[in-house]
């Protein structure tokens, strides 16, 4: 009887093991490269290094630039799915940091800002990785400026995602009419929450402790 009970418990545990949700983390960071926002890339690199320090084995991380048409693999600057061996993870993180450093040094301003396309790319990447926690970081002033012909009037499915806007700088026109700045924040919050996403704004980069 005891043997049968032990066997039944083992079978039950085995059948349930496949239902355990993944506990790893996936982060996709979008970096605005439009106009003078390239002058802020040093701050973006600081955030990326902080994020790298918080990620661990089996986590995934990608960084992409926001430019004219951001729904494209070519805009991904660096990406990695970390190994389960600490020595391998350290090598991956060093390579990732080097790629970002090169990008920051050589980045050129983009004439347009396709934030929606970048969000679509981020969702596609993180869904493919199947991580338990999915976070999208947007380093931008949140002013979307599309080239003629680009269609972005679509909903981005963000249920289960946390979207964090970082370093949302105020434009010159925002000083004249603060409603423009507040309106951008409200618009993006509405778009994220409309499809089930969670929205946050972090402008104080000295307080990154609770970012992830």
Secondary structure, 3 states (H helix, E strand, C coil): CHHHHHHHHHHHHHHHHCCCCCCCEEEEEEEECEHHHHHHHHHHHHHHHHHHHHCCCCCEEEEEEECCCCCCHHHEEEEEECCCCHHHHHHHHHHHHHHHHHHHHHCCCECCECHHHHHHHHHHHHHHHCCCEEEEEEECCCCCECCCCCCCCCCCCCCCEEEEEECCCCCHHHHHCHHHHHHHHHHHHHHHHHCCCEEEEECCCCCHHHCC
